[in-house]
Amino acid sequence: MRTLARIGVLGLLALLGACQTLTGLEAPEVNLSSLRLEQVSVFEQQWQVVLRARNPNDRDLTLKSLDYELFVNGEKLARGLTGDDVTLPAMGDALVSTRITTSLMQTLGKLKGLQQEPGAPLDYRIKGTARVKGLAFPLNFDQRGEFRLPDTVPLR
């Protein structure tokens, strides 16, 4: 009986130690680095989205995935998901490349609103969750910024 109690106490101490190391872990900062139109068809457009993920922690983080929504000028443009492992160095950053798909009607409606002020910066918001290797729960992120559309959009 005493042995069982000791094992229980050791297990509880190990669990508390693990929780203590997680309490100081900050979510990565995820910002839009670039957005480029890659393919256009009658029904859909495919965009390459490059995200810059910054690690504010003093230890490396391995991102298993990012699940995010991208908003432009307050309207949802698309949802994206990454699946490749990316290691963010302690107090450093890395680029994460992903693709999103938008529908023709959705994109035309948004472009109509964007054309009211050509050349003006566009506001964006990117929010979602980061799944980190070694953590049972995802870390939430929510960042805002601005970007400008290029004068011409190259089509392939």
N, C-alpha and C positions, 0 to 999 in steps of 0.2 A: 504494500500500500504506500509506504514511504517513497519507494522508487517511482511509482506512478505520479505522486505529488511533485517530486523533483522534476520529472520530465515535463509535467504541466507548467510548472513555474518557469523552466528554461524556455519552453515554447512560447509562453507569454512574453518573456523578456526579449526574445528574438523578434517577435511580432511588433512589440513596442519600439524596438530599435529601428526596424524597417520603416515604420510609420514616421518616426522622428526624422529620418533622412529625407523623406518625401515632403515634409511640411515646408521646407525651404526651396522647393523646386518651382521655378517660374516657367510659364508657358513660353514657347518661342514666339518671336515677333515675326509676322509674315506680311510682306509688302509686295506690291506689284512691281516687277522689274521691267517687263515688256509684254506687249500684247500685239500679236501679228496675225493677220488673216492669211491662212494657208490654202484653203480650198473653198470653192463656191460651186454649189450645184443649184438646181431649180428649187429644191426643198430645204437644204441645209448649208450652213457655213461651218468650217472647221477653223479654229483659232489655236495658235500656239501661245500658251501663257507661261511666262517665266516668272517664278516667285523667288524673292530673296528671303530666306529664313535665317533669322538671327537668334543665337543662343545666349541669353543673358546670365546663364548659370556658370559656375566655376568647374563644371565637369562636362565631358562630351555627352551629347544626346544623339541617339540613332533614331531618326524618324522612320517609322514603318509605313505611315501613310498620312496624307493630309486630305481631309474632306472639307470642302469650302464652297461658299457661295460668293459670287462676284457681283457687286452692284455698281452701276454707273449712273451718276446724277440721280441717285436715290431709287433707281429701278433695277430689279434683278436682271442681270444679263444671262447668267448661266450658273450651273453647279459643276464643280470639278472634283476629281479624285485622283490621287497619286497612289502608286503601289510599290515603287522601288525604294529600297532602303537608302537613306542619305544620312551621313554622319555630320552633325554640326559640332565643330570644335568648341571647347570651352571658351566663352566670351568671343566667339567668332560667328561667321555666317557661311552660307552655301547657297548656290542657285539650284532650284528645283524646277524642272521643265515638265509641263503637262499640257493636255489638250482639252478644249471644251468645244461643244457643238451647240449652235444656235439654229433656230428655225428661221426661214425666210421672212415670214410675217412678223415675228417677234423683232427681228433685227431691223426691218424696214420701219416699223413703228418707232423704234428707239433712234434710228438715224434721222428720221424726220424731225424729232425734237432736238437733236444735236446740231442740226444745220442752222438753227436760229442764230447762233453766234459762231461762225466759222473761225477757227484758230484759237478760240478761248480754251483754257484748261478745263478738263473734265474732272469732276470729283469721283473718287471710287471708294468703295468700302469692301473689304474682304474679311469675312468672318467664317469660322469653322472650328474644327477640332484636329489636333495633332495626336496621332497614336505613337507613343514612344516605347522603344524596346525596354522591357523590364518593368513597365508600369501596367497595372491592371485597368487603369481608367484613362480616358483621353484628357488632354489639356486643351482648354478653349483659348481661341485668339480672336481678336476683333481690331482691325487696323483701318485707318483712313488715310487718303492721300490724294494727289492730283497727277494727271498725265495729259499729254497732248497727242492728238491723232496726227499721223504724218500727212503732208500735203497730198501725196499720192499713195494709194494702196496697191502694191504689186500683186498681180494675180498670176497664178501658175496654170 
